[in-house]
Amino acid sequence: MKYVIVLGDGMADQPIAELDGQTPLEYAKTEYLDKLSAVSEVGMVHTIPDGMKPGSDTANLSVIGYDPKIYYSGRSPLEALSIGVPMKETDIALRCNIVTISEEEGIPFEERTIIDHSSGEISTEECTVLLEAVKAQLQNETFRFYAGTSYRHCLIWDKGEVVELTQPHDVLGRMIGPYLPADQRFRDMMKRSYEILEHHPVNEERRKKGLRPANCCWFWGAGTKPVLSAFEAQHHKKGVMISAVDLLKGIAVGAGMDNIEVEGANGGLDTNYEGKARAAVKALTEDGYDFAYIHVEAPDEMGHQGSVEKKVKAIENIDRYVIKPLTEGLESAGAAYRMMVLPDHPTPICVRTHTADDVPYLLYDNRHPLENRCLYNEREAAQTGMRVEKGHELIRRLFQEQEP
Protein backbone atom coordinates (compact mmCIF):
# COMPACT_ATOMS: atom_id res chain seq x y z
CA MET A 1 0.00 0.00 0.00
CA LYS A 2 1.21 3.49 -0.91
CA TYR A 3 0.20 6.72 0.82
CA VAL A 4 0.29 10.33 -0.34
CA ILE A 5 -0.73 13.73 0.98
CA VAL A 6 -1.30 16.64 -1.40
CA LEU A 7 -1.07 19.79 0.71
CA GLY A 8 -2.39 22.99 -0.91
CA ASP A 9 -0.91 25.56 1.46
CA GLY A 10 -3.48 28.14 2.57
CA MET A 11 -6.03 26.78 0.07
CA ALA A 12 -9.05 27.22 2.37
CA ASP A 13 -10.80 30.59 2.49
CA GLN A 14 -14.04 32.41 3.26
CA PRO A 15 -16.93 33.28 0.93
CA ILE A 16 -16.00 36.13 -1.41
CA ALA A 17 -18.52 38.52 -2.96
CA GLU A 18 -16.48 38.68 -6.16
CA LEU A 19 -17.03 34.92 -6.52
CA ASP A 20 -20.80 35.17 -5.95
CA GLY A 21 -20.42 34.31 -2.29
CA GLN A 22 -18.33 31.23 -2.92
CA THR A 23 -14.88 30.40 -1.64
CA PRO A 24 -12.02 29.92 -4.14
CA LEU A 25 -12.30 26.15 -3.57
CA GLU A 26 -16.00 26.24 -4.43
CA TYR A 27 -15.55 28.53 -7.42
CA ALA A 28 -12.50 26.87 -8.99
CA LYS A 29 -12.97 24.38 -11.82
CA THR A 30 -11.62 21.21 -10.23
CA GLU A 31 -12.65 18.33 -12.47
CA TYR A 32 -10.36 15.76 -10.90
CA LEU A 33 -11.04 16.69 -7.28
CA ASP A 34 -14.75 16.55 -8.07
CA LYS A 35 -14.37 13.00 -9.37
CA LEU A 36 -12.42 11.98 -6.28
CA SER A 37 -14.79 13.61 -3.79
CA ALA A 38 -17.66 11.51 -5.17
CA VAL A 39 -15.84 8.35 -3.99
CA SER A 40 -13.96 9.68 -0.96
CA GLU A 41 -14.38 10.50 2.69
CA VAL A 42 -14.74 14.28 3.06
CA GLY A 43 -14.66 16.14 6.36
CA MET A 44 -13.06 18.90 8.40
CA VAL A 45 -9.93 18.94 10.53
CA HIS A 46 -8.63 21.36 13.15
CA THR A 47 -4.91 21.66 12.39
CA ILE A 48 -3.97 24.52 14.76
CA PRO A 49 -3.96 23.61 18.47
CA ASP A 50 -5.90 26.08 20.60
CA GLY A 51 -3.70 28.88 21.83
CA MET A 52 -1.07 28.51 19.09
CA LYS A 53 -0.52 30.87 16.17
CA PRO A 54 -1.94 29.70 12.82
CA GLY A 55 1.30 29.28 10.90
CA SER A 56 2.41 26.90 8.18
CA ASP A 57 4.89 25.59 10.73
CA THR A 58 2.39 24.46 13.36
CA ALA A 59 -0.17 23.40 10.75
CA ASN A 60 2.17 21.25 8.64
CA LEU A 61 3.60 19.64 11.75
CA SER A 62 0.03 18.65 12.60
CA VAL A 63 -0.73 17.29 9.16
CA ILE A 64 2.43 15.20 9.07
CA GLY A 65 1.57 13.73 12.48
CA TYR A 66 3.51 15.76 15.06
CA ASP A 67 1.63 17.45 17.90
CA PRO A 68 2.84 21.09 17.74
CA LYS A 69 2.33 21.46 21.49
CA ILE A 70 5.07 18.85 21.95
CA TYR A 71 7.35 19.33 18.97
CA TYR A 72 7.13 22.99 17.96
CA SER A 73 10.20 25.08 18.86
CA GLY A 74 9.81 27.88 16.33
CA ARG A 75 9.55 28.19 12.57
CA SER A 76 13.03 29.38 11.70
CA PRO A 77 14.89 26.46 13.31
CA LEU A 78 13.03 24.08 11.00
CA GLU A 79 14.05 26.16 8.00
CA ALA A 80 17.61 26.24 9.29
CA LEU A 81 17.64 22.43 9.24
CA SER A 82 16.65 22.40 5.58
CA ILE A 83 19.55 24.57 4.42
CA GLY A 84 22.11 22.80 6.57
CA VAL A 85 22.69 25.55 9.11
CA PRO A 86 24.81 24.26 12.03
CA MET A 87 22.84 25.12 15.19
CA LYS A 88 24.18 24.87 18.72
CA GLU A 89 21.88 24.26 21.66
CA THR A 90 22.39 27.91 22.65
CA ASP A 91 21.58 29.31 19.20
CA ILE A 92 18.36 31.05 18.25
CA ALA A 93 17.24 30.91 14.62
CA LEU A 94 15.19 33.71 13.08
CA ARG A 95 13.57 34.03 9.67
CA CYS A 96 15.09 36.84 7.62
CA ASN A 97 12.63 37.82 4.91
CA ILE A 98 13.81 40.36 2.37
CA VAL A 99 10.64 42.40 1.92
CA THR A 100 9.45 45.46 0.02
CA ILE A 101 8.79 48.59 2.04
CA SER A 102 7.76 51.98 0.68
CA GLU A 103 10.43 54.40 -0.48
CA GLU A 104 9.01 57.88 0.13
CA GLU A 105 11.59 60.65 0.23
CA GLY A 106 12.31 62.42 3.49
CA ILE A 107 10.31 60.34 5.96
CA PRO A 108 11.71 58.34 8.88
CA PHE A 109 12.28 54.63 8.40
CA GLU A 110 9.63 53.84 11.02
CA GLU A 111 6.95 55.66 9.00
CA ARG A 112 7.39 53.56 5.89
CA THR A 113 4.80 50.95 4.89
CA ILE A 114 5.34 47.24 4.28
CA ILE A 115 4.10 46.52 0.77
CA ASP A 116 5.09 42.94 0.00
CA HIS A 117 6.44 40.19 2.27
CA SER A 118 7.90 38.32 -0.73
CA SER A 119 9.29 41.21 -2.82
CA GLY A 120 7.23 40.15 -5.80
CA GLU A 121 8.21 36.48 -5.40
CA ILE A 122 11.83 37.41 -6.09
CA SER A 123 14.08 34.69 -7.46
CA THR A 124 16.53 32.83 -5.23
CA GLU A 125 19.41 33.97 -7.43
CA GLU A 126 18.61 37.67 -7.10
CA CYS A 127 17.84 37.51 -3.40
CA THR A 128 21.01 35.59 -2.58
CA VAL A 129 23.03 38.42 -4.10
CA LEU A 130 21.13 40.92 -1.95
CA LEU A 131 21.66 38.86 1.20
CA GLU A 132 25.39 38.72 0.51
CA ALA A 133 25.45 42.53 0.46
CA VAL A 134 23.70 42.62 3.84
CA LYS A 135 25.92 39.87 5.22
CA ALA A 136 29.09 41.72 4.19
CA GLN A 137 28.18 44.68 6.39
CA LEU A 138 26.06 43.27 9.21
CA GLN A 139 27.40 39.79 9.98
CA ASN A 140 29.54 39.41 13.12
CA GLU A 141 30.29 36.85 15.81
CA THR A 142 26.81 37.27 17.30
CA PHE A 143 24.67 37.33 14.14
CA ARG A 144 25.23 35.05 11.13
CA PHE A 145 23.21 35.10 7.90
CA TYR A 146 22.41 32.07 5.71
CA ALA A 147 20.76 32.09 2.29
CA GLY A 148 17.56 30.14 1.76
CA THR A 149 14.98 30.09 -1.06
CA SER A 150 13.54 33.16 -2.79
CA TYR A 151 12.88 35.86 -0.16
CA ARG A 152 13.19 33.42 2.77
CA HIS A 153 16.55 33.48 4.58
CA CYS A 154 17.92 32.66 8.03
CA LEU A 155 19.64 34.59 10.82
CA ILE A 156 21.38 32.72 13.66
CA TRP A 157 21.77 34.59 16.95
CA ASP A 158 24.55 33.21 19.13
CA LYS A 159 23.47 32.79 22.78
CA GLY A 160 20.22 34.54 21.95
CA GLU A 161 16.72 34.27 23.36
CA VAL A 162 13.30 33.64 21.90
CA VAL A 163 11.81 37.11 21.42
CA GLU A 164 8.38 38.16 20.21
CA LEU A 165 8.54 39.32 16.59
CA THR A 166 5.81 40.20 14.08
CA GLN A 167 5.20 38.13 10.97
CA PRO A 168 5.48 40.48 7.96
CA HIS A 169 2.53 38.95 6.12
CA ASP A 170 0.31 39.85 9.09
CA VAL A 171 0.86 43.61 8.68
CA LEU A 172 0.88 44.19 4.93
CA GLY A 173 -0.14 47.72 4.00
CA ARG A 174 0.60 49.10 7.46
CA MET A 175 3.19 51.53 8.78
CA ILE A 176 6.06 49.44 10.11
CA GLY A 177 6.96 51.44 13.24
CA PRO A 178 4.57 49.70 15.67
CA TYR A 179 5.69 46.28 14.43
CA LEU A 180 9.45 46.67 14.55
CA PRO A 181 11.35 44.55 17.10
CA ALA A 182 11.62 45.87 20.65
CA ASP A 183 15.31 44.93 20.67
CA GLN A 184 17.23 47.94 19.34
CA ARG A 185 19.85 45.71 17.70
CA PHE A 186 17.28 44.20 15.37
CA ARG A 187 15.69 47.57 14.64
CA ASP A 188 19.10 48.96 13.75
CA MET A 189 19.91 45.99 11.49
CA MET A 190 16.59 46.35 9.67
CA LYS A 191 17.14 50.06 9.12
CA ARG A 192 20.71 49.50 8.00
CA SER A 193 19.61 46.74 5.61
CA TYR A 194 17.28 49.25 3.92
CA GLU A 195 20.19 51.63 3.42
CA ILE A 196 22.28 48.80 1.95
CA LEU A 197 19.59 47.46 -0.37
CA GLU A 198 17.60 50.49 -1.53
CA HIS A 199 19.90 51.32 -4.45
CA HIS A 200 21.60 47.95 -4.88
CA PRO A 201 22.12 47.14 -8.60
CA VAL A 202 19.76 44.17 -8.35
CA ASN A 203 16.97 46.45 -7.17
CA GLU A 204 17.73 49.14 -9.71
CA GLU A 205 17.41 46.50 -12.42
CA ARG A 206 14.14 45.23 -10.92
CA ARG A 207 12.68 48.74 -10.99
CA LYS A 208 13.55 49.05 -14.68
CA LYS A 209 11.57 45.86 -15.30
CA GLY A 210 8.60 47.16 -13.30
CA LEU A 211 9.29 44.74 -10.45
CA ARG A 212 9.20 45.49 -6.75
CA PRO A 213 12.56 46.09 -5.06
CA ALA A 214 13.63 43.73 -2.27
CA ASN A 215 14.83 46.52 -0.02
CA CYS A 216 14.66 45.54 3.66
CA CYS A 217 15.37 42.61 5.97
CA TRP A 218 12.52 41.63 8.28
CA PHE A 219 13.22 39.32 11.22
CA TRP A 220 10.61 36.99 12.74
CA GLY A 221 9.87 33.41 13.81
CA ALA A 222 12.53 33.04 16.51
CA GLY A 223 13.06 29.57 17.95
CA THR A 224 15.42 27.00 19.40
CA LYS A 225 16.99 23.92 17.84
CA PRO A 226 14.18 21.45 17.03
CA VAL A 227 13.97 17.80 17.99
CA LEU A 228 11.47 15.63 16.10
CA SER A 229 11.00 11.89 16.51
CA ALA A 230 11.78 9.80 13.43
CA PHE A 231 8.79 9.54 11.07
CA GLU A 232 9.65 6.00 9.95
CA ALA A 233 9.99 4.73 13.50
CA GLN A 234 6.69 6.34 14.43
CA HIS A 235 4.61 5.13 11.46
CA HIS A 236 6.72 2.33 9.94
CA LYS A 237 6.62 4.11 6.58
CA LYS A 238 9.57 5.35 4.53
CA GLY A 239 8.65 8.91 3.63
CA VAL A 240 9.69 11.60 1.17
CA MET A 241 8.98 15.34 1.07
CA ILE A 242 8.42 17.19 -2.22
CA SER A 243 8.35 20.94 -1.60
CA ALA A 244 10.03 24.16 -2.72
CA VAL A 245 9.77 25.70 0.75
CA ASP A 246 12.58 25.52 3.29
CA LEU A 247 10.14 25.09 6.20
CA LEU A 248 8.76 21.84 4.78
CA LYS A 249 12.20 20.60 3.82
CA GLY A 250 13.31 21.31 7.38
CA ILE A 251 10.44 19.33 8.86
CA ALA A 252 11.48 16.45 6.62
CA VAL A 253 15.11 16.67 7.73
CA GLY A 254 14.07 16.76 11.39
CA ALA A 255 11.77 13.77 10.87
CA GLY A 256 14.39 11.73 9.06
CA MET A 257 12.50 11.83 5.74
CA ASP A 258 14.20 12.38 2.39
CA ASN A 259 13.72 15.54 0.32
CA ILE A 260 13.29 15.44 -3.46
CA GLU A 261 14.33 18.56 -5.34
CA VAL A 262 12.17 19.25 -8.40
CA GLU A 263 13.59 21.52 -11.06
CA GLY A 264 11.41 24.60 -11.52
CA ALA A 265 9.66 24.20 -8.16
CA ASN A 266 9.79 27.70 -6.67
CA GLY A 267 6.85 28.15 -4.29
CA GLY A 268 5.07 30.53 -6.67
CA LEU A 269 2.09 30.43 -9.00
CA ASP A 270 4.34 29.27 -11.86
CA THR A 271 5.91 26.39 -9.91
CA ASN A 272 6.52 23.02 -11.58
CA TYR A 273 3.31 21.30 -10.47
CA GLU A 274 3.61 18.35 -12.85
CA GLY A 275 7.24 17.80 -11.88
CA LYS A 276 6.14 17.35 -8.27
CA ALA A 277 3.46 14.83 -9.26
CA ARG A 278 5.89 12.86 -11.42
CA ALA A 279 8.47 12.85 -8.63
CA ALA A 280 5.91 11.44 -6.20
CA VAL A 281 4.82 8.69 -8.61
CA LYS A 282 8.43 7.67 -9.20
CA ALA A 283 9.25 7.73 -5.48
CA LEU A 284 6.26 5.53 -4.63
CA THR A 285 6.34 3.10 -7.55
CA GLU A 286 10.05 2.80 -8.38
CA ASP A 287 12.19 4.05 -5.50
CA GLY A 288 10.77 2.12 -2.56
CA TYR A 289 9.03 4.90 -0.64
CA ASP A 290 5.78 4.19 1.19
CA PHE A 291 4.65 7.78 1.74
CA ALA A 292 4.97 11.03 -0.22
CA TYR A 293 4.07 14.51 1.00
CA ILE A 294 3.52 16.91 -1.92
CA HIS A 295 3.46 20.50 -0.69
CA VAL A 296 2.29 23.33 -2.99
CA GLU A 297 2.83 26.85 -1.69
CA ALA A 298 1.04 28.80 -4.43
CA PRO A 299 -2.48 29.20 -2.91
CA ASP A 300 -0.98 30.62 0.29
CA GLU A 301 1.17 33.13 -1.59
CA MET A 302 -1.82 34.27 -3.65
CA GLY A 303 -3.85 34.63 -0.46
CA HIS A 304 -1.15 36.85 1.03
CA GLN A 305 -1.15 38.90 -2.15
CA GLY A 306 -4.92 39.32 -1.87
CA SER A 307 -5.45 38.09 -5.43
CA VAL A 308 -8.76 36.27 -5.86
CA GLU A 309 -8.07 35.42 -9.50
CA LYS A 310 -4.61 34.01 -8.82
CA LYS A 311 -5.74 31.98 -5.82
CA VAL A 312 -8.44 30.34 -7.90
CA LYS A 313 -5.84 29.71 -10.59
CA ALA A 314 -3.47 28.09 -8.07
CA ILE A 315 -6.22 25.70 -6.95
CA GLU A 316 -7.09 24.84 -10.54
CA ASN A 317 -3.41 24.20 -11.26
CA ILE A 318 -3.19 21.77 -8.33
CA ASP A 319 -6.24 19.94 -9.65
CA ARG A 320 -5.06 19.74 -13.26
CA TYR A 321 -1.31 19.43 -12.87
CA VAL A 322 -0.91 17.57 -9.56
CA ILE A 323 -4.04 15.54 -8.83
CA LYS A 324 -4.57 14.37 -12.43
CA PRO A 325 -1.02 13.15 -13.22
CA LEU A 326 -0.56 11.80 -9.71
CA THR A 327 -3.65 9.61 -9.77
CA GLU A 328 -3.14 8.59 -13.39
CA GLY A 329 0.50 7.70 -12.70
CA LEU A 330 -0.33 5.57 -9.67
CA GLU A 331 -3.21 3.84 -11.44
CA SER A 332 -1.04 3.15 -14.50
CA ALA A 333 1.58 1.56 -12.26
CA GLY A 334 -1.08 -0.68 -10.71
CA ALA A 335 -0.47 0.73 -7.24
CA ALA A 336 -2.87 0.30 -4.34
CA TYR A 337 -2.88 3.68 -2.64
CA ARG A 338 -4.61 6.00 -0.20
CA MET A 339 -4.46 9.73 -0.85
CA MET A 340 -5.36 12.73 1.28
CA VAL A 341 -5.88 16.26 -0.05
CA LEU A 342 -6.12 19.26 2.26
CA PRO A 343 -4.78 22.71 3.16
CA ASP A 344 -2.68 23.24 6.26
CA HIS A 345 -4.69 26.33 7.28
CA PRO A 346 -6.89 28.96 5.61
CA THR A 347 -5.30 32.09 4.13
CA PRO A 348 -8.42 34.17 3.49
CA ILE A 349 -8.24 36.87 0.83
CA CYS A 350 -10.11 39.27 3.14
CA VAL A 351 -7.33 39.30 5.76
CA ARG A 352 -4.32 38.25 3.61
CA THR A 353 -2.90 36.12 6.42
CA HIS A 354 -3.48 32.80 8.16
CA THR A 355 -6.41 31.91 10.39
CA ALA A 356 -6.95 28.96 12.74
CA ASP A 357 -10.30 27.84 11.28
CA ASP A 358 -10.93 24.20 10.42
CA VAL A 359 -9.96 23.08 6.92
CA PRO A 360 -11.55 20.50 4.60
CA TYR A 361 -9.86 17.19 3.90
CA LEU A 362 -10.50 14.49 1.30
CA LEU A 363 -9.41 10.88 1.84
CA TYR A 364 -9.46 8.49 -1.13
CA ASP A 365 -8.69 4.76 -1.23
CA ASN A 366 -8.50 3.36 -4.77
CA ARG A 367 -9.30 -0.15 -3.49
CA HIS A 368 -12.40 0.88 -1.57
CA PRO A 369 -14.21 3.79 -3.25
CA LEU A 370 -17.09 5.23 -1.23
CA GLU A 371 -20.42 6.68 -2.33
CA ASN A 372 -20.42 10.37 -1.51
CA ARG A 373 -22.57 13.13 -2.95
CA CYS A 374 -20.64 16.13 -1.64
CA LEU A 375 -17.92 18.12 -3.37
CA TYR A 376 -14.58 18.99 -1.86
CA ASN A 377 -14.88 22.48 -0.36
CA GLU A 378 -15.27 24.16 3.01
CA ARG A 379 -19.06 24.38 3.01
CA GLU A 380 -19.88 20.84 1.94
CA ALA A 381 -17.11 19.27 4.00
CA ALA A 382 -18.53 20.92 7.13
CA GLN A 383 -21.99 19.58 6.29
CA THR A 384 -20.80 15.95 6.35
CA GLY A 385 -20.46 16.09 10.12
CA MET A 386 -17.06 14.37 9.91
CA ARG A 387 -14.51 16.30 11.98
CA VAL A 388 -11.06 15.51 13.37
CA GLU A 389 -10.42 17.66 16.44
CA LYS A 390 -6.69 17.03 16.80
CA GLY A 391 -4.91 17.67 13.52
CA HIS A 392 -1.89 15.53 14.33
CA GLU A 393 -4.17 12.48 14.54
CA LEU A 394 -5.44 12.86 10.96
CA ILE A 395 -2.51 10.98 9.45
CA ARG A 396 -3.52 7.92 11.46
CA ARG A 397 -6.71 7.91 9.42
CA LEU A 398 -4.66 7.94 6.22
CA PHE A 399 -2.53 5.05 7.48
CA GLN A 400 -5.62 3.18 8.75
CA GLU A 401 -4.27 3.22 12.27
CA GLN A 402 -7.79 3.98 13.47
CA GLU A 403 -11.20 3.20 12.06
CA PRO A 404 -12.96 5.98 10.06
TITIBA-519150 format. One line per 4 residues: number of its first residue (from 0); for each residue z, x, y of C-alpha. Coordinates in steps of 0.05 Angstrom, whole numbers, padded with zeros to 5 digits, m for minus. Each point is the difference from the previous one (the first is absolute). Example, Ala and Ser with C-alpha at 12.3 -4.5 7.8 and 13.67 -1.06 7.14 Angstrom:
0) 00156 00246 m00090  m00013 00027 00069
//
This chain:
0) 00000 00000 00000  m00018 00024 00070  00034 m00020 00064  m00023 00002 00073
4) 00027 m00021 00068  m00048 m00011 00058  00042 00005 00063  m00032 m00027 00064
8) 00047 00030 00051  00022 m00052 00052  m00050 m00051 m00027  00046 m00060 00008
12) 00003 m00035 00068  00015 m00065 00036  m00046 m00058 00018  m00047 00019 00057
16) m00031 m00050 00047  m00064 00040 00004  m00007 m00011 m00076  00011 m00075 00005
20) 00073 00008 m00017  m00012 00041 m00061  00025 00069 m00017  m00050 00058 m00010
24) 00012 m00006 m00075  m00018 m00074 00002  m00059 00009 00046  m00032 00061 m00034
28) m00056 m00009 m00049  00031 00027 m00064  m00044 m00021 m00057  00031 00046 m00052
32) 00072 m00014 00019  m00015 m00074 m00003  m00026 00008 m00071  00061 00039 m00020
36) 00050 m00048 00032  m00027 m00057 m00042  00023 00036 m00063  00061 00038 00027
40) 00073 m00009 00016  00007 m00007 00076  00066 00002 00037  00041 00032 00055
44) 00043 00062 00001  00052 00026 00048  m00015 00075 00006  00047 00019 00057
48) 00074 00000 m00018  00043 m00039 00050  00025 00044 00056  m00055 00053 m00008
52) m00059 00011 00047  m00067 m00029 m00023  m00038 00065 m00008  m00054 00022 m00048
56) 00051 00050 m00026  00052 m00050 m00023  m00052 m00051 m00021  m00042 00046 m00043
60) 00062 00029 m00032  00017 m00071 m00020  m00069 m00016 m00027  m00002 00064 m00042
64) 00069 m00018 m00029  00051 00039 00040  00057 m00037 00034  m00003 00024 00073
68) 00075 m00010 00007  00009 00054 m00052  m00060 00046 00010  m00020 m00004 00073
72) 00018 00061 00042  m00050 m00008 00056  m00076 m00005 00006  m00017 00070 00024
76) 00032 00037 m00059  m00046 m00037 m00047  m00060 00020 00041  00026 00071 00002
80) m00001 00001 m00076  m00073 m00020 m00001  m00024 00058 00043  00043 00051 m00035
84) 00051 00012 00055  00059 00042 m00026  00063 m00039 00017  00070 00027 m00005
88) 00059 m00046 m00012  00020 00010 00073  m00069 m00016 00028  m00019 m00065 00035
92) m00073 m00022 m00003  m00030 m00041 00056  m00069 m00033 00007  m00041 00031 00056
96) m00054 m00049 00019  m00051 00023 00051  m00009 m00063 00041  m00038 m00024 00061
100) 00041 m00013 00063  m00027 m00021 00068  m00024 00054 00048  00013 m00029 00070
104) 00002 00052 00055  00065 00014 00035  00049 m00040 m00041  00059 00028 m00040
108) m00010 00012 m00074  00052 m00053 m00016  m00040 m00054 00036  m00062 00009 m00042
112) m00020 m00052 m00052  m00012 00011 m00074  m00071 m00025 m00015  m00015 00020 m00071
116) 00045 00027 m00055  m00060 00029 m00038  m00041 00028 00058  m00060 m00041 m00021
120) 00008 00019 m00073  m00014 00073 00018  m00027 00045 m00054  00044 00049 m00037
124) m00044 00057 00022  00007 m00016 00074  00074 m00015 m00003  00016 00063 m00038
128) m00030 00041 00056  00043 m00038 00050  00063 00010 m00041  m00014 00075 m00003
132) m00001 00001 00077  00068 m00035 00001  00027 00044 m00055  m00020 00064 00037
136) 00044 m00018 00060  00056 m00043 m00029  00016 00027 m00069  00062 00043 m00008
140) 00054 00015 m00051  00030 m00070 00008  m00063 m00043 00002  m00060 00012 m00046
144) m00065 m00041 00001  m00044 m00016 m00061  m00068 m00033 00001  m00011 m00064 m00039
148) m00056 m00051 m00001  m00035 m00029 00061  00053 m00013 00054  00058 00006 m00049
152) 00037 00067 00002  00069 00027 m00017  00055 00035 00039  00057 00035 m00038
156) 00066 00007 00038  00044 00056 m00028  00073 m00022 m00008  m00017 m00065 00035
160) 00028 m00070 m00006  m00029 m00068 m00012  m00010 m00030 00069  m00024 m00068 00021
164) m00072 00003 00023  m00050 m00055 00018  m00063 m00012 m00041  m00060 00006 00047
168) m00037 m00059 m00031  00060 m00045 00018  m00008 00011 00075  m00075 00001 00012
172) m00019 m00021 00070  00069 00015 00028  00027 00052 00049  00026 00057 m00042
176) 00063 00018 00040  00048 m00048 m00035  m00024 00023 m00068  00002 00075 00007
180) 00051 00038 m00042  00071 00005 00026  00000 00074 m00018  m00026 00039 00060
184) m00033 00052 m00045  m00047 m00051 m00030  m00014 m00032 00067  m00018 00068 00028
188) m00045 00016 m00059  m00037 m00066 00007  m00011 00011 00074  m00022 00071 m00011
192) m00048 m00022 m00055  m00034 m00046 00050  m00010 00058 00048  m00029 00042 m00057
196) m00046 m00054 m00027  m00024 m00040 00061  m00058 00046 00016  m00009 00034 m00067
200) m00074 00010 m00016  00005 m00047 m00060  00024 m00056 00046  m00051 00016 00054
204) m00054 m00007 m00053  00030 m00065 m00025  m00002 m00029 00070  m00074 00017 00006
208) m00012 m00040 m00064  00040 m00059 00026  00057 00014 m00048  00074 m00002 00015
212) 00034 00067 00012  00056 00022 m00047  00045 00024 00055  00073 m00004 m00019
216) 00046 00014 m00059  00047 m00057 m00019  00058 00014 m00047  00031 m00052 m00046
220) 00021 m00015 m00072  00054 00054 m00007  00029 00010 m00070  00029 00047 m00051
224) m00031 00032 m00062  m00016 m00056 m00049  00019 m00005 m00073  m00038 m00050 m00043
228) 00008 m00009 m00075  m00061 00016 m00042  m00048 m00060 m00005  m00022 00017 m00071
232) 00071 00007 m00025  00019 m00066 00032  m00060 m00042 m00024  m00030 00042 m00056
236) m00067 m00002 00035  m00041 00059 00025  m00018 m00018 00071  m00050 00021 00054
240) m00002 m00014 00075  m00065 m00012 00037  00012 m00001 00075  m00022 00034 00064
244) 00069 m00006 00031  00051 00057 m00004  00058 m00049 m00008  m00028 m00028 m00065
248) m00020 00069 m00025  00072 00022 00014  00029 m00057 m00039  m00045 00021 m00058
252) 00023 00072 00004  00073 m00021 00002  m00011 m00046 m00060  m00036 00053 m00040
256) m00066 m00038 00002  m00067 00034 00011  m00042 m00010 00063  m00075 m00008 m00002
260) m00038 00021 00062  m00061 m00044 00014  m00053 00029 00045  m00009 m00044 00062
264) 00067 m00035 m00008  00030 00003 00070  00047 m00059 00009  m00047 m00036 00048
268) m00047 m00059 m00002  m00057 00045 m00024  00039 00031 m00057  m00034 00012 m00068
272) 00023 m00064 m00034  m00048 00006 m00059  00019 00073 m00011  00073 m00022 m00009
276) m00020 m00054 m00050  m00043 00049 m00040  00055 00051 00000  00049 m00051 m00028
280) m00048 m00022 m00055  m00012 00073 m00021  00074 00016 00002  00017 m00060 m00044
284) m00058 00002 m00049  m00017 00074 m00006  00058 00043 00025  00059 m00029 m00039
288) 00038 m00034 00056  00037 m00065 m00014  00011 m00023 00072  m00039 00006 00065
292) 00024 m00018 00069  m00058 m00011 00048  00024 m00001 00072  m00046 m00023 00057
296) 00026 00011 00070  m00055 m00036 00039  00031 m00071 00008  00064 00030 00028
300) m00038 00043 00051  m00041 m00059 00022  00064 m00041 00008  00030 00054 00044
304) m00064 00000 00041  00006 m00075 00008  m00072 m00011 m00024  m00008 m00066 m00037
308) m00073 00014 m00017  00014 00069 m00028  00060 m00023 m00040  m00042 m00054 m00033
312) m00054 00052 m00013  00051 00048 m00032  00022 m00055 m00048  m00072 m00018 m00017
316) m00014 00074 m00013  00058 00004 m00049  m00026 m00061 m00036  m00072 00024 m00004
320) 00008 00075 m00006  00066 00008 m00038  00014 m00063 m00040  m00072 m00010 m00024
324) m00015 00071 m00024  00070 00009 m00027  m00001 m00062 m00044  m00073 00010 m00020
328) 00014 00073 m00018  00061 m00017 m00043  m00036 m00057 m00034  m00061 00043 m00014
332) 00045 00053 m00032  00031 m00054 m00045  00069 00013 00029  00058 m00048 m00009
336) 00034 m00001 00068  00049 m00034 00046  m00013 00003 00075  00043 m00018 00060
340) m00027 m00011 00070  00046 m00004 00060  00018 00026 00069  00062 00042 00011
344) 00021 m00040 00062  m00034 m00044 00052  m00029 00032 00063  m00013 m00062 00041
348) m00053 00003 00054  00046 m00037 00048  00052 00055 00001  m00043 00061 m00021
352) 00056 00028 m00043  00035 m00012 m00066  00045 m00058 m00018  00047 m00011 m00059
356) m00029 m00067 m00022  m00018 m00013 m00073  m00070 00020 m00022  m00046 m00032 m00052
360) m00014 00034 m00066  m00052 m00013 m00054  00011 00022 m00072  m00060 m00001 m00048
364) m00002 00015 m00075  m00070 00004 m00028  00025 m00016 m00070  00039 m00062 00021
368) m00034 m00036 00058  00040 m00058 00029  m00022 m00066 00029  00017 00000 00073
372) m00029 m00043 00056  00026 00038 00060  m00034 00055 00039  00030 00066 00018
376) 00030 m00006 00070  00067 m00007 00033  00000 m00076 00005  m00021 m00017 m00071
380) 00041 00056 m00032  00063 m00029 00033  m00017 m00069 m00026  00001 00024 m00073
384) 00075 00007 00003  m00004 00068 m00035  00042 00051 00039  00027 00069 m00016
388) 00062 00013 00043  00007 00074 m00012  m00066 00036 00012  00017 00060 m00042
392) 00004 m00045 m00061  m00072 m00026 00007  m00030 00059 m00037  00040 m00020 m00062
396) m00041 m00064 00000  m00064 00041 00001  00026 00042 m00058  00025 m00061 m00037
400) 00070 00027 00000  00024 m00071 00016  m00028 m00068 m00016  m00040 m00035 00056
//
